[in-house]
Amino acid sequence: MNKSIYKSILLILVIGILTFSCTDLTQVNPNFETEESFWETKEDFYQGLIGAYDFLQTGDMYAGQIQHTLNLLSDEGFTGQLGDPYNLATFSSDLNNEFHVTLWYSFYTLIARSYQVIERGENSDISGIDGIIGEAKFLVALSYYNLITAYGDGIAFVDGIQSASDKPRKAQPGEMWVFTETLLTEAIMVLPKAYSSTEFGRITKGAAQALLAKVHMQQNDYDAAELILSELIGSGQYKLNANYESNFTEELTTGNKEVIFQINFLHNGPQQESDYNWFFRINSPGESSFGIWSDQVATNFALESYLVETDKDGNIDPRLNMSLFSNYSDKTLYGQTWEWWESNANIVSEASFYKFNENVAVLNELNNGSGSVQWKNGGKDMIIIRYADILLLYAEALNENGKTLEAHNYINIVRARANMNNLEVTAGATLSQAELREQIKHERLVELCGEFIRWFDLKRWGEYGPQIANDFTVPATGNIIARDQSFSNFRNGQDELFPIPLDELDLNPNLLPQNPGW
Amino acid sequence: MKIYQKATLVILFGMFCSVKANAQYTINGKVTDESQEVLPGANIKVKGTSSGTATNREGLFQLNVMSLSDTLIVSYLGFQTQEIPINGRTSIDIIMPVSSISGEEVVVVGYGSQRKKDLTGAVGIVEMEELAKSLSTNVTDRLQGRIPGVTVSKTGEPGSLGDITIRGVSFFGDNNPLFVIDGIPTEDSPNINPTDIESIQILKDASSSAIYGSRAANGVVVITTKKGNADKMSVSFESQAGIQQFSKKLDVVNTAEFARIHNAAYDNAGLPRRNWSDDLTRGVDTDWQKAVFDDAASFRENNISISSGSEKSKVYLNLNNTDQNGTINKTRFQRVGVRLNTEFDLNDKIIVGQNLAVSKTRQIGQQYLDGQGVIYNTLMMFPTIPVYDPTTISGYGHGSIDDAETYQFNPVGVREMFNSYQDHTKIMGNIFTDVQLLKNLEYKFNFGADIDMGAARNFQRGGQIRTEIPHLSGLEENSAEDLMLVIENRLTYSNSINNHQFSVMATHTEQQFDFKQNGISINGGFDSDDPFFQISSTTASPENISTYGNQQTSTIRSFLGRLTYNFSDKYLLTANVRRDGSSKFPEKNRWGTFPSVSAGWNINEESFFNVPFITRLKLRAGYGVVGNASIGNYAYQTLIASSSAGGTNYNLGYGDRSVIGAIRENLVNDDLKWETLKETNLGLDLVMFDGKLEFIGDYYFGDLEDLLVAAPVPGTTGEGIGGTTIINVATMERSGWEFLVVFRELKKSIKYDITANLFHTENKVTSLPLGNLFGEYSITTVGSPIGQIYTLGYQGIYKEAAELNEYTVINRIPYIGDAKYQDANEDGNISEGDDRVIVGDPNPDLEYGLNLNAYWKNFELSVFFQGVHGRDIFNGVRYDMDTSPLTTYSGVYDPYIDGSGSDPRPTADFGSPNNIASSLYVEDGSYLRLKNLRVGYKVPWNNIGELTLFAVGQNLLTFTGYSGMDPEFESGILAPGVDDGGGFPNVRIYNLGLNFSF
């Protein structure tokens, strides 16, 4: 009896102590790599860079929010959607307008992802990552280009990886432009001219040059802009497509020499990507029965601008058909003609944007499914900088630098591709510097409409204000077109800049004061 | 050893007697209380047998026994159970002492137990009989209002578990206490059958909870399940059924009133009216609450328990099933559970035993869409929209931009097109052994496991049930497994030398938590009307399918000890220390030490003390340091997330080539450590008039340090909108008082007891180095408790033209009827950035519970009230309704239209200052609620068994000035005062039941 008691005691003790007194207090997350083991190879840096690129295709960025924001703020776009979009387009936003808020967070996120690559790369002795660092610098510069234009140059100065407690200072006037130029200059030195066919879509030297030119232009520094633009044009790396439309057809990436920088969406990718991605990219001139609405529509001014002259053959400017869906379209929108839309939808505007619309994907779904759109299988690429834009910028720089005659030539290159007469033919004479300045405003609209460039243009021209509500005269033809009436609400002293998001000011008082008027 | 011999003798004697058949003796007697009042219905049993009886109306009994050496066990509610050896007598008068005054009850305090009168900390002892009257299906909800200092916030959703906070919300992350069930610590709220619970003790203060160290700062709830009854076999069967309904319908406008306001809103904004508001000839006037709510949802619960045992073995077996339908159709909670607890004395030195509970639950849930529940949509939907509309794609009424622009889902459509359920199979159990190693040295070994296998499924038919936006068909399946193992080795040495009693306990324990889950979802791509199908490669094309999964492990290793010392029952001392190592923290901060000490003085034991009406008087004082860790596993590790298409990736190349990318997953702090609470507790226990009046009071104060805060970080960190990082930065003070008073009258023919508890908790943030924390309409700032309501100050509407230029919202010209706000910084302009002020405090001044039990003859009545006083609520539902043209309006909204009305003008202009959150929506959230009313009748069937019939009502009456659906709601920690309408209001229940035991 006694023996068995002690045996069982012993047994219990042995079980008790041995069972699992070996729990390990060091546990490593089995689901992820950790920072300690990362950033050690060239491949790691490449993946980090792709991580930064990845953000470009999110819904808060080029998959929707940016073009939505920029279109509504320009004189070519408007909205049929009440609330924040309407308030943005009519300059009646309050501090909480989501479009004002989102842009800040999105571009600073892109900056943060990029600095993971830049800062770790510059402190690393791994060879062969200079180009990768250069690409990341371009992404930072692209972010600042947008942020300065939106929020002014008193934004947060970020030039490295941020920790939780970092509260970056407010940049001095002009400082952000200089910093952006520096980043691009450094990038230009290390970026390749082109990539292999499997790496197509990465940032090239030409892209950095183009962005640097835009940075100079935006500061009205036409001398510096002219220099770099002539270098870019002279490189012969880029040329116009023979066909204007082919820039905007599905997945035309192969051999498109006109593209300088674009966002490469995954065509027919997984639902959670393409779903989000084209949320704002299925616009119509009015609400329809199958669940497509009119978040972004084109203004009448945009439409009228195409109608001031015909092409060489006496037809309507062929660019209209690709740029805007309207009464003049021979195309269909989601399988329906303009006549159908007019009689079946509540038309908000006489035209809607067409270039980057997910027309084909939507149509496929309507044909396949329940008769309503299900937000998937999109993924049309989106061009951010193309050669025609560069040619027109060069013309603008030349004109501003007093080389008006020479400027005509570059405008004519762009016009010729669209089967339009030379400017001199249309106008009956060469235009003066002042006339050409106005004509370029028109030329840029009809060439680049719906490419969310216009807002930058208006800012550069010093036109971003209530005067946009006034009529516009096209110098070459003498047409007078009513411009965007929503600008009549423009609050001078306030709407020039977005407000810095309230939460950001709460967390980082270094950014005070708030932008004027807010 | 002696006891053992005696018991053996009794058993042997009993066996001998039974051989000598029919040799019976009759015993007569009377049972009274100490004041000679008779006690009818007192139970008398013969120890070790199944024979017994009960007293009649005169308190008399007669009982046959086999031997005059037997022992009688006499029990009566509210009195101490007595063991009376017959000692050869045939006539025995028994006097029952009131139970509450003895203090001999043993209370489980974690890694051991103490006599109630030896307690030195603040330990709340739950009256299980009261808890058993509640109709809540889980134990956490039943605790509401029962123990001072314990707050339960809960909803009426079937199967949901209420959140318990002990002594207020003190942490920015996890505020749930640690639950310890039969020695197994578990961090989740326990979803165990309340019927199985023998006792619950709540360790409230740091000096008593410190034995649980790093996880104790939110208090510890120690639950012990039932053991078998050593005396005789008993079977108890309880069954009840009833109906439930929401206790309130929210007052919202009908179509006529809606149209009046809605039209004015569009007129005021200069926008065209919406067709269905402008033209009411369609005659639609939908009462959405009527369409969605079920006023007679059924509730059923059955329990059968068998308890049996002998001197050497005890067995408890329970079988339970619960079936509760929700007051929204298609929500439901079902549970089937079984428990088996056994204990065996192998010999006089070794006890082995086991507890095992297996249950299966299914919670059919409130379906969520875009984060909004059915209830929110029900409240917000326009009355101009019909429930069903055959002209729409899916047949459910919804608006369009021109007719009725609202983006709420048709809630009936949600209910009928969306389905989700969650199953859990839970196995919780332990095996243990107690070994008497030496005379005073006991070894205990405990090995426990808690396994939870979960499976969830959500599915929906594709279609369209709201303005403009169709939804996809979808299906998601998820399975998860939680496995927790714990091992414990405990040595306890106890001895008494003269008047010095002491014990020393030392324990080693380790715990490991493993979690894994995986899931698959399909979004779109199938048209089937029948949602019941399996995921397979033929159901959907690959680009619509996504899968996910992860696994986690965490571990804790601990060493702990306790010393108790008792001198003559006068002076008491308890000291605890625990050292915990946790895998949640980086190596440099991995180990923490948590000490505590407390002392008590039983003044009534002193010879100088001679106050006749004071039966017991004890002073207590304690101090302790305890920890908390409201963070996930691996929180200190910076992770790199990389994935291909569908996640972090980018498309490169002429073809479509998804390239894998990598990003920093989280912004972490690699210096994370424990949060700590350092608390002093002072207590007083007082029993007067031989137990008629009992008082327990506690006062406490202390500091919370190194609080983990999910601190918002600037957007410049790259964390995006609402990005945060967790960091040990904040400090807080906490103090409060709580008391419990019991008054008992057990000596009259109507017997009753009244228990009242009242408490106040005060938390104040003392340091927030990273700046204020913001929740929905709320701010947490230094000098105030967590989550003050923070909006513009509303000052009525502009009534006269002369007032119009007093203050203006920047760039807005006010009109008569517009909202006027306080210019807090007196700069002449109103803006949300500069002029928000604290407009309400959601922390109650007082919380209380009041319970009455009364017994008269065979009737028993129990009434339980619970309430809070002095607390503000931001009525987010009313705010959403009355400030947007995209939702309906509340019935209390009286907008300024055509020269009359006292609330701000309606406007469809989203930028209008009238639509800004302000103190207009802050309401008094005090309430008093009749939580439970129960009437029972004990059928006089004394010789066969006991049958009680009862009727119970829950949440029958609510007294409150709050205009929302329910002043009780669950909320976010940083916005505790904001009722955002996402929750499921508490329900009223009417039940009938019976309890039969023999």
Chai-1 contact restraints between the chains, C-beta under 6 A:
chainA,res_idxA,chainB,res_idxB,connection_type,confidence,min_distance_angstrom,max_distance_angstrom,comment,restraint_id
A,I5,B,K349,contact,1.0,0.0,6.0,A-B,restraint_1
A,I9,B,V435,contact,1.0,0.0,6.0,A-B,restraint_2
A,I12,B,T433,contact,1.0,0.0,6.0,A-B,restraint_3
A,I12,B,F445,contact,1.0,0.0,6.0,A-B,restraint_4
A,G16,B,F445,contact,1.0,0.0,6.0,A-B,restraint_5
A,G16,B,N489,contact,1.0,0.0,6.0,A-B,restraint_6
A,T19,B,I487,contact,1.0,0.0,6.0,A-B,restraint_7
A,F20,B,I487,contact,1.0,0.0,6.0,A-B,restraint_8
A,T23,B,E510,contact,1.0,0.0,6.0,A-B,restraint_9
A,T23,B,Q512,contact,1.0,0.0,6.0,A-B,restraint_10
A,T23,B,T555,contact,1.0,0.0,6.0,A-B,restraint_11
A,T23,B,R557,contact,1.0,0.0,6.0,A-B,restraint_12
A,L25,B,T555,contact,1.0,0.0,6.0,A-B,restraint_13
A,L25,B,G581,contact,1.0,0.0,6.0,A-B,restraint_14
A,L25,B,S583,contact,1.0,0.0,6.0,A-B,restraint_15
A,Q27,B,T553,contact,1.0,0.0,6.0,A-B,restraint_16
A,Q27,B,S583,contact,1.0,0.0,6.0,A-B,restraint_17
A,N29,B,Y634,contact,1.0,0.0,6.0,A-B,restraint_18
A,N29,B,Q637,contact,1.0,0.0,6.0,A-B,restraint_19
A,P30,B,Q551,contact,1.0,0.0,6.0,A-B,restraint_20
A,N31,B,N550,contact,1.0,0.0,6.0,A-B,restraint_21
A,F32,B,L639,contact,1.0,0.0,6.0,A-B,restraint_22
A,E33,B,I640,contact,1.0,0.0,6.0,A-B,restraint_23
A,T34,B,Q637,contact,1.0,0.0,6.0,A-B,restraint_24
A,T34,B,L639,contact,1.0,0.0,6.0,A-B,restraint_25
A,E35,B,T638,contact,1.0,0.0,6.0,A-B,restraint_26
A,F38,B,I640,contact,1.0,0.0,6.0,A-B,restraint_27
A,Q47,B,S642,contact,1.0,0.0,6.0,A-B,restraint_28
A,Q47,B,I660,contact,1.0,0.0,6.0,A-B,restraint_29
A,Q47,B,G661,contact,1.0,0.0,6.0,A-B,restraint_30
A,Q47,B,A662,contact,1.0,0.0,6.0,A-B,restraint_31
A,G48,B,A662,contact,1.0,0.0,6.0,A-B,restraint_32
A,I50,B,Y650,contact,1.0,0.0,6.0,A-B,restraint_33
A,I50,B,V659,contact,1.0,0.0,6.0,A-B,restraint_34
A,I50,B,G661,contact,1.0,0.0,6.0,A-B,restraint_35
A,G51,B,T648,contact,1.0,0.0,6.0,A-B,restraint_36
A,G51,B,G661,contact,1.0,0.0,6.0,A-B,restraint_37
A,G51,B,A662,contact,1.0,0.0,6.0,A-B,restraint_38
A,G51,B,I663,contact,1.0,0.0,6.0,A-B,restraint_39
A,Y53,B,Y650,contact,1.0,0.0,6.0,A-B,restraint_40
A,D54,B,T648,contact,1.0,0.0,6.0,A-B,restraint_41
A,D54,B,N649,contact,1.0,0.0,6.0,A-B,restraint_42
A,D54,B,Y650,contact,1.0,0.0,6.0,A-B,restraint_43
A,D54,B,G661,contact,1.0,0.0,6.0,A-B,restraint_44
A,G83,B,F910,contact,1.0,0.0,6.0,A-B,restraint_45
A,N87,B,G911,contact,1.0,0.0,6.0,A-B,restraint_46
A,S92,B,G911,contact,1.0,0.0,6.0,A-B,restraint_47
A,D94,B,G911,contact,1.0,0.0,6.0,A-B,restraint_48
A,L95,B,E832,contact,1.0,0.0,6.0,A-B,restraint_49
A,W104,B,G715,contact,1.0,0.0,6.0,A-B,restraint_50
A,Y105,B,G715,contact,1.0,0.0,6.0,A-B,restraint_51
A,Y105,B,G720,contact,1.0,0.0,6.0,A-B,restraint_52
A,Y105,B,I721,contact,1.0,0.0,6.0,A-B,restraint_53
A,Y108,B,G715,contact,1.0,0.0,6.0,A-B,restraint_54
A,Y108,B,T716,contact,1.0,0.0,6.0,A-B,restraint_55
A,T109,B,G718,contact,1.0,0.0,6.0,A-B,restraint_56
A,T109,B,G720,contact,1.0,0.0,6.0,A-B,restraint_57
A,A112,B,G718,contact,1.0,0.0,6.0,A-B,restraint_58
A,R113,B,I663,contact,1.0,0.0,6.0,A-B,restraint_59
A,A156,B,T716,contact,1.0,0.0,6.0,A-B,restraint_60
A,V158,B,T716,contact,1.0,0.0,6.0,A-B,restraint_61
A,Q162,B,T716,contact,1.0,0.0,6.0,A-B,restraint_62
A,Q162,B,T717,contact,1.0,0.0,6.0,A-B,restraint_63
A,A164,B,L667,contact,1.0,0.0,6.0,A-B,restraint_64
A,A164,B,V713,contact,1.0,0.0,6.0,A-B,restraint_65
A,A164,B,T725,contact,1.0,0.0,6.0,A-B,restraint_66
A,P168,B,T716,contact,1.0,0.0,6.0,A-B,restraint_67
A,S197,B,Y654,contact,1.0,0.0,6.0,A-B,restraint_68
A,T198,B,G653,contact,1.0,0.0,6.0,A-B,restraint_69
A,E199,B,L652,contact,1.0,0.0,6.0,A-B,restraint_70
A,F200,B,G653,contact,1.0,0.0,6.0,A-B,restraint_71
A,F200,B,Y654,contact,1.0,0.0,6.0,A-B,restraint_72
A,G201,B,L652,contact,1.0,0.0,6.0,A-B,restraint_73
A,T253,B,Y654,contact,1.0,0.0,6.0,A-B,restraint_74
A,T254,B,Y654,contact,1.0,0.0,6.0,A-B,restraint_75
A,N264,B,N651,contact,1.0,0.0,6.0,A-B,restraint_76
A,L266,B,A645,contact,1.0,0.0,6.0,A-B,restraint_77
A,L266,B,N651,contact,1.0,0.0,6.0,A-B,restraint_78
A,L266,B,D656,contact,1.0,0.0,6.0,A-B,restraint_79
A,L266,B,S658,contact,1.0,0.0,6.0,A-B,restraint_80
A,H267,B,D656,contact,1.0,0.0,6.0,A-B,restraint_81
A,G269,B,A645,contact,1.0,0.0,6.0,A-B,restraint_82
A,P270,B,E543,contact,1.0,0.0,6.0,A-B,restraint_83
A,P270,B,A645,contact,1.0,0.0,6.0,A-B,restraint_84
A,P270,B,G646,contact,1.0,0.0,6.0,A-B,restraint_85
A,Q271,B,N523,contact,1.0,0.0,6.0,A-B,restraint_86
A,Q271,B,N544,contact,1.0,0.0,6.0,A-B,restraint_87
A,Q272,B,G646,contact,1.0,0.0,6.0,A-B,restraint_88
A,E287,B,I401,contact,1.0,0.0,6.0,A-B,restraint_89
A,G291,B,E468,contact,1.0,0.0,6.0,A-B,restraint_90
A,G291,B,P470,contact,1.0,0.0,6.0,A-B,restraint_91
A,W293,B,E468,contact,1.0,0.0,6.0,A-B,restraint_92
A,S372,B,P470,contact,1.0,0.0,6.0,A-B,restraint_93
A,Q374,B,L472,contact,1.0,0.0,6.0,A-B,restraint_94
A,Q374,B,G524,contact,1.0,0.0,6.0,A-B,restraint_95
A,K376,B,G524,contact,1.0,0.0,6.0,A-B,restraint_96
A,R491,B,N811,contact,1.0,0.0,6.0,A-B,restraint_97
A,L502,B,G833,contact,1.0,0.0,6.0,A-B,restraint_98
A,E504,B,P714,contact,1.0,0.0,6.0,A-B,restraint_99
A,E504,B,G715,contact,1.0,0.0,6.0,A-B,restraint_100
A,L507,B,P712,contact,1.0,0.0,6.0,A-B,restraint_101
A,L507,B,P714,contact,1.0,0.0,6.0,A-B,restraint_102
A,N508,B,P714,contact,1.0,0.0,6.0,A-B,restraint_103
